[in-house]
């Protein structure tokens, strides 16, 4: 199992707007088969920590690629991405982690 994370550094005063837009992304990802998608807001962090993280679980990198393709091919996604870019300090970054151990 893997965890995919997209990190977002928002412009001052735009975090709530981005958070709302990420809820739309969460719905699209769920429709594309994404598992356990969630949006996390930084409560406390070191300098340079992203303001928001969009996280989801995927069984393997191939499934993630298919989900990304399904979501990004939506016409509505193109407008969503343009609107989102205006709210960010810099482009989002994706990280993919393989889960090697988990607690019970």
C-alpha positions in Angstrom: 0.0 0.0 0.0 1.1 3.6 -0.7 0.2 7.1 0.5 0.1 9.9 -2.1 0.4 13.4 -0.8 0.0 16.7 -2.6 1.3 19.7 -0.6 0.0 23.2 -1.0 1.6 26.5 0.1 -1.2 29.1 -0.1 -1.1 32.8 -0.5 -1.9 34.8 2.7 -5.6 34.7 3.5 -6.3 32.0 0.8 -6.0 28.8 2.9 -9.8 28.4 3.4 -10.4 28.9 -0.3 -7.9 26.2 -1.2 -9.3 23.9 1.4 -12.7 24.2 -0.2 -11.3 23.5 -3.6 -9.5 20.4 -2.2 -12.9 19.1 -1.1 -13.9 19.0 -4.8 -10.7 17.2 -5.6 -11.5 14.7 -2.9 -14.8 14.0 -4.5 -13.3 13.5 -7.9 -10.6 11.2 -6.5 -13.2 9.1 -4.7 -15.1 8.8 -8.0 -11.9 7.6 -9.7 -11.5 4.9 -7.0 -9.3 6.7 -4.6 -9.2 5.3 -1.0 -9.2 7.2 2.3 -8.7 10.7 0.8 -8.4 13.5 3.3 -7.5 17.1 3.5 -5.2 18.2 6.3 -4.6 21.7 7.5 -1.3 22.6 9.2 -2.0 23.3 12.9 1.6 23.9 13.9 4.8 23.4 11.8 8.3 24.5 11.1 9.1 27.3 8.6 8.4 26.0 5.1 5.8 23.5 6.1 2.8 23.4 3.6 -0.5 25.0 4.7 -2.6 22.1 3.4 -2.0 18.5 2.4 -4.2 16.3 0.2 -3.6 12.7 1.1 -4.9 9.4 -0.3 -4.1 5.8 -0.1 -3.4 3.7 -3.2 -2.6 0.0 -3.7 0.2 0.7 -6.1 1.8 3.5 -8.3 -0.1 2.2 -11.3 -3.5 2.7 -9.7 -2.4 6.3 -8.7 -1.5 7.1 -12.3 -4.8 5.8 -13.5 -6.7 7.9 -10.9 -4.7 11.0 -11.8 -5.4 10.5 -15.5 -9.2 10.0 -14.8 -9.4 13.2 -12.7 -7.2 15.4 -14.9 -9.1 14.5 -18.1 -12.3 16.1 -16.7 -13.1 19.4 -18.3 -14.0 20.8 -14.9 -10.5 19.9 -13.7 -8.8 22.3 -16.1 -10.8 25.3 -14.8 -10.2 24.0 -11.2 -6.5 23.9 -11.8 -6.4 27.4 -13.2 -8.4 28.8 -10.3 -6.2 26.9 -7.8 -3.0 28.3 -9.3 -4.1 31.9 -8.4 -4.4 30.9 -4.7 -1.0 29.3 -4.3 2.4 30.7 -3.4 4.0 28.0 -5.6 3.0 24.9 -7.4 1.9 21.9 -5.4 4.3 19.0 -5.0 3.4 15.3 -5.0 5.1 12.8 -2.7 4.5 9.0 -2.9 5.3 6.9 0.1 5.3 3.1 0.4 3.8 2.0 3.7 6.3 -0.4 5.2 4.8 -0.7 8.7 1.6 0.4 10.3 0.3 0.4 13.9 -2.7 -1.5 15.2 
